[in-house]
Amino acid sequence: MVHHLLPTVQVKLAGVTNHIKNIQKMADEEKSYPEIMDQICVIHSELTSVEQVMIQDLSEHNSDKS
């Protein structure tokens, strides 16, 4: 199966990875929980975006089969 939107998924996942590293740094620097939780919410949003792109790619693939 060819995933036409895979480059987009990869870029978005790289962003999530960097964001997680930044959150780890925030924890190491003993930032407040509310600050860290705000960033975790951003990651949730980023992951939802990744899911949407993957679903779009899958639905386009399935419609091409029809």
C-alpha positions in Angstrom: 0.0 0.0 0.0 1.4 3.4 -1.0 0.9 6.2 1.6 0.9 9.4 -0.4 0.7 11.5 2.8 3.5 9.7 4.6 5.9 12.6 4.3 3.3 14.8 6.1 2.9 12.2 8.8 6.7 11.9 9.3 7.1 15.7 9.6 4.2 15.9 12.1 5.6 13.0 14.2 9.0 14.6 14.2 7.4 17.7 15.6 5.7 15.6 18.3 9.1 14.0 19.2 10.7 17.4 19.6 7.8 18.6 21.7 8.1 15.6 24.0 11.9 16.3 24.4 11.0 19.9 25.3 8.5 18.7 27.9 11.2 16.4 29.4 13.5 19.4 29.6 10.7 21.4 31.3 10.3 18.6 33.9 14.1 18.5 34.4 14.0 22.3 35.0 11.2 21.8 37.5 8.7 23.9 35.6 5.2 24.0 37.1 2.7 21.3 36.4 0.3 23.7 34.7 3.0 24.8 32.3 3.8 21.1 31.5 0.2 20.2 31.2 -0.4 23.0 28.7 2.4 21.5 26.5 0.9 18.0 26.9 -2.4 19.3 25.6 -0.5 20.6 22.6 0.9 17.2 22.0 -2.6 15.7 22.2 -3.6 18.1 19.5 -0.6 17.3 17.3 -1.3 13.6 17.6 -4.9 14.2 16.6 -3.7 16.0 13.6 -1.4 13.0 12.7 -4.4 10.7 13.0 -6.5 12.9 10.7 -3.8 12.9 8.0 -3.5 9.1 8.3 -7.3 8.6 8.1 -7.4 10.9 5.1 -4.6 8.9 3.4 -6.4 5.6 4.1 -9.7 6.9 2.9 -8.1 8.2 -0.3 -6.4 4.8 -0.8 -9.7 3.0 -0.3 -11.6 5.3 -2.7 -8.9 4.7 -5.3 -9.6 1.0 -5.1 -13.3 1.5 -5.9 
